[in-house]
Amino acid sequence: MNASVSMADPAAEYLALKAEIDAAVHRVLASGRYVLGPEMEALERELAAMTGCAHAVAMNSGTDALLLALVAAGVGEGDEVIVPGFTFFATAEAVTHARATPVFVDIDEATFNIDVHDVARRLTSRTRAVIPVHLFGQCADMAALDALCRDRNVIVIEDCAQALGADFDGRNACTWGAFGCLSFYPTKNLAAAGDAGMVLCADAEHARRLRMLRHHGSERTYEHRLVGYNSRLDELQAAVLRVKLAHLPRSRSEARDGIRSATRSRRKASPRACSIRSRYIASPRTAPCTRRYRFPSASVRRPRCFRCRFSRSSTRRRSSGSAT
């Protein structure tokens, strides 16, 4: 018997909420408003209220959310931006598109999140920003990072793609930095039916600049103050996200229950294999200040020598067995 846990099942999500999603999609199609409309504006208000941020600006992807946050912060050529070495490619990719230089730092061995001590070692006169990535639903050590960056006048841009609804020391993800960036890619815990993203911030001028940047640098039709981007979230995605947002607390609870059930089944079916894995594989530990820990996905750490150890021990067992 083999038990496995899928990274995501978008089709199952749709079927569970089919009636509501279909109604939302039909509502948008019948309205004739497909871009920068009321569904997107409502989603922005709802996520701003949920996270406690003053402003939310919807984007067409989490990658563009990172890029436009960097541009809105004034990061550019000649600047350095510190990012963790363990993250998805888009974190550093956005820095490069902003014409800045990504500087990679180590991660904390316990949580797999950015190592604040290594950040302190890598800060230079050219460091303009730090992007902590809250991996697997758990925030980085934001209290220590916030204190460090405030002292050095460095901007913090949170990559919260996997941490919507999480907090650190009682303060929500997306509210520690000048910007908090979300992704609604189909594998996320709040998933669109395609690409979608959002930037949350406290500063009204940052929000105004982000809204111009996502719409070709325009605040009014055919009046362009900046050279911007085409990064608008369409109404269909916003409508689907609003349906799923209303069910998010329940879906998170069910995901946790599913992971635990599959893990128990796997241990029961193959206790010896699980015992071997537990000797060499470690999963992230929950930090003491983490009160709400979301579970969009999971990860394990395997020492480099695991395969060698396992192969050698297996070979020894097979050899001793054949000798008898």
C-alpha positions in Angstrom: 0.0 0.0 0.0 1.4 3.4 -1.0 0.0 6.6 0.4 0.9 9.9 -1.2 0.0 13.6 -0.7 -0.4 15.7 -3.8 1.0 19.1 -4.0 -2.3 20.4 -5.2 -5.5 19.2 -6.8 -7.1 22.2 -8.6 -9.8 20.1 -10.2 -11.0 18.8 -6.8 -11.0 22.3 -5.5 -13.2 23.4 -8.4 -15.6 20.5 -8.0 -16.0 21.2 -4.3 -17.0 24.8 -5.0 -18.4 24.3 -8.5 -21.8 26.0 -8.1 -20.3 29.1 -6.5 -17.4 29.4 -9.0 -19.7 28.9 -12.0 -22.0 31.5 -10.7 -19.2 34.0 -10.1 -17.7 33.3 -13.6 -21.1 33.8 -15.3 -21.7 37.0 -13.3 -18.4 38.4 -14.7 -19.1 37.3 -18.2 -22.6 38.9 -18.1 -21.3 42.2 -16.7 -19.0 43.0 -19.6 -16.3 44.3 -17.2 -13.3 42.0 -17.6 -10.3 44.2 -16.5 -9.9 46.6 -13.5 -13.5 46.0 -12.4 -15.5 45.6 -9.2 -14.5 42.0 -8.6 -10.8 43.0 -8.4 -11.6 46.0 -6.2 -13.6 43.8 -3.8 -10.9 41.2 -3.6 -8.4 44.0 -2.8 -10.6 45.2 0.0 -11.2 41.7 1.4 -7.5 40.7 1.5 -6.5 44.1 3.0 -9.0 43.5 5.8 -7.9 39.9 6.3 -4.2 40.8 6.6 -4.6 44.2 8.4 -2.9 46.1 5.6 -4.1 49.5 4.6 -3.7 48.9 0.8 -3.9 46.0 -1.5 -3.0 46.1 -5.2 -3.9 43.1 -7.4 -1.4 42.0 -10.0 -1.4 39.3 -12.8 1.1 37.1 -11.0 3.2 36.7 -7.8 6.4 37.3 -9.9 5.1 40.7 -11.1 4.1 41.5 -7.5 7.7 41.1 -6.4 9.0 43.1 -9.4 6.6 46.0 -9.1 7.2 46.2 -5.3 11.0 46.5 -6.1 10.3 49.2 -8.7 7.9 51.1 -6.5 10.6 51.1 -3.7 13.0 52.7 -6.1 15.3 49.7 -6.4 17.4 49.7 -9.5 20.8 49.5 -11.2 23.7 49.5 -8.8 21.6 48.3 -5.9 21.9 44.9 -4.1 19.0 43.0 -2.8 19.5 40.2 -0.3 17.5 37.0 -0.9 17.6 33.5 0.6 19.5 30.8 -1.3 16.5 28.4 -0.8 13.5 29.8 -2.6 11.8 29.6 -5.9 13.6 31.2 -8.9 11.1 34.1 -9.2 12.5 35.8 -6.0 15.9 36.4 -7.6 14.5 36.8 -11.1 12.4 39.8 -10.0 15.5 41.4 -8.6 17.4 40.9 -11.9 14.5 42.3 -13.9 14.6 45.4 -11.6 18.3 45.7 -12.8 19.6 45.2 -9.3 22.0 42.4 -8.1 20.6 39.5 -6.0 22.9 38.6 -3.1 22.2 35.1 -1.7 22.3 34.3 2.0 22.0 31.1 3.9 18.9 29.7 5.6 18.1 28.8 9.2 18.7 25.1 9.7 15.6 24.7 11.8 12.9 26.6 9.9 14.5 26.7 6.3 13.8 30.4 6.3 16.3 33.2 5.8 19.1 33.4 8.3 19.1 36.9 9.8 22.7 36.5 11.1 23.9 35.8 7.6 21.9 38.8 6.3 23.8 41.0 8.8 27.1 39.7 7.5 26.1 40.4 3.8 24.9 43.9 4.3 26.9 46.5 2.4 26.6 50.2 1.4 24.9 49.0 -1.8 22.2 46.9 0.0 18.8 48.5 -0.8 16.4 45.8 0.2 16.0 42.4 1.7 13.4 39.8 0.6 12.6 37.3 3.3 10.6 34.3 1.9 8.1 32.8 4.3 8.5 29.1 3.3 5.9 26.4 3.8 3.5 28.7 5.7 5.9 29.8 8.4 7.2 33.3 8.7 10.9 34.1 8.9 12.2 35.7 12.1 10.7 39.1 11.2 11.3 40.8 14.6 15.1 40.4 14.3 15.1 41.2 10.6 12.9 44.2 11.0 15.2 45.6 13.7 18.3 45.0 11.6 16.9 46.6 8.5 15.5 49.6 10.3 18.9 50.3 11.9 20.5 50.1 8.4 17.7 51.9 6.5 17.1 48.9 4.3 13.7 48.1 2.8 12.0 44.8 3.6 9.8 43.2 0.9 8.1 40.1 2.2 7.6 37.2 -0.2 4.4 35.7 1.3 3.5 33.5 -1.6 3.2 30.5 0.7 2.2 32.3 3.9 -1.2 34.0 3.5 -2.8 34.0 6.9 0.4 33.2 8.9 1.8 35.5 11.5 5.0 36.0 13.6 4.8 37.3 17.2 1.1 38.1 16.7 1.7 40.2 13.6 0.4 39.1 10.2 2.6 38.2 7.3 2.6 41.1 4.8 2.5 43.7 7.5 6.2 43.6 8.7 7.8 44.9 5.5 7.2 48.0 3.4 5.6 45.5 0.9 4.1 42.1 1.2 3.8 40.0 -2.0 1.3 37.2 -2.6 1.0 34.6 -5.3 -2.3 32.9 -6.2 -0.8 30.3 -8.5 -2.9 27.2 -8.6 -0.7 25.3 -6.1 -1.1 28.0 -3.4 -3.5 27.7 -0.5 -5.6 30.5 -2.1 -5.5 29.5 -5.7 -6.7 31.2 -8.9 -7.6 29.3 -12.0 -4.4 30.5 -13.6 -1.8 33.2 -12.6 -2.6 36.0 -10.2 -0.8 38.0 -7.4 -1.1 41.0 -5.1 1.1 43.5 -3.3 0.0 44.7 0.2 1.4 47.9 1.8 0.8 50.5 4.4 2.0 53.6 2.5 -0.6 55.4 0.4 2.0 56.7 -2.0 3.5 53.2 -2.5 0.0 51.9 -3.3 -0.6 54.8 -5.8 2.7 54.0 -7.6 1.9 50.3 -7.7 -1.5 51.0 -9.3 0.1 53.1 -12.0 2.9 50.6 -12.6 0.5 47.7 -13.2 -1.5 49.8 -15.7 1.2 51.1 -18.1 2.1 53.9 -15.7 -1.4 55.4 -16.0 -3.9 56.8 -13.4 -6.3 58.1 -16.0 -7.1 56.7 -19.5 -4.4 57.7 -22.0 -2.5 59.7 -19.4 0.8 58.0 -18.6 3.0 59.4 -15.8 5.5 56.4 -15.7 6.8 53.7 -18.0 4.9 50.9 -16.5 3.8 47.3 -17.1 0.7 45.4 -18.2 0.2 43.6 -14.9 -3.6 43.9 -14.3 -5.6 41.1 -12.6 -8.6 40.2 -14.7 -12.1 40.0 -13.3 -12.5 36.2 -13.8 -9.5 35.4 -11.6 -10.6 37.9 -9.0 -14.1 36.4 -8.9 -12.8 32.8 -8.5 -10.4 34.0 -5.7 -13.2 35.7 -3.8 -15.2 32.5 -3.8 -12.2 30.5 -2.5 -11.3 33.2 0.0 -14.6 32.7 1.8 -13.8 29.0 2.3 -10.1 29.4 3.1 -10.1 28.7 6.9 -12.0 25.4 6.3 -9.8 24.3 3.4 -6.7 24.9 5.5 -8.0 22.7 8.3 -9.0 20.0 5.8 -5.5 20.1 4.2 -3.8 19.6 7.6 -6.1 16.7 8.4 -5.3 15.1 5.0 -1.6 15.4 5.5 -1.8 13.9 8.9 -4.0 11.1 7.7 -1.8 10.2 4.8 1.3 10.3 7.0 -0.3 7.9 9.5 -1.3 5.5 6.6 2.2 5.6 5.2 3.7 4.8 8.6 1.3 1.9 9.1 1.9 0.5 5.6 5.7 0.8 5.7 7.0 1.4 9.2 10.5 0.2 8.3 10.9 2.6 5.4 9.6 5.5 7.5 12.0 4.6 10.3 14.9 4.8 7.8 13.7 8.1 6.5 13.3 9.6 9.9 17.0 8.9 10.7 18.2 11.0 7.8 15.4 13.4 6.8 14.3 16.5 8.8 11.3 18.7 8.2 11.1 22.4 9.2 10.5 23.1 12.9 8.0 25.6 14.0 9.6 28.7 15.5 8.6 29.7 19.1 7.1 33.0 17.9 4.9 31.4 15.3 1.3 31.3 16.4 -0.4 30.7 13.1 1.4 28.3 10.7 -0.2 27.7 7.3 0.4 24.5 5.4 0.3 25.1 1.6 3.1 22.5 1.1 5.8 20.6 2.9 9.5 20.0 2.6 12.2 17.8 4.0 15.9 18.2 4.3 18.1 15.2 3.3 21.8 15.2 4.2 24.1 14.9 1.2 25.3 11.5 2.4 21.9 10.0 2.9 21.9 8.2 -0.4 25.4 6.8 0.2 24.5 5.7 3.8 21.3 4.1 2.7 23.0 2.3 -0.3 25.9 1.1 1.9 23.7 -0.2 4.7 21.4 -1.9 2.1 24.4 -3.5 0.4 25.7 -4.8 3.7 22.3 -6.3 4.6 22.0 -8.0 1.2 25.6 -9.3 1.4 25.1 -10.7 4.9 21.8 -12.2 3.8 23.3 -14.0 0.8 26.2 -15.3 2.9 23.8 -17.1 5.1 
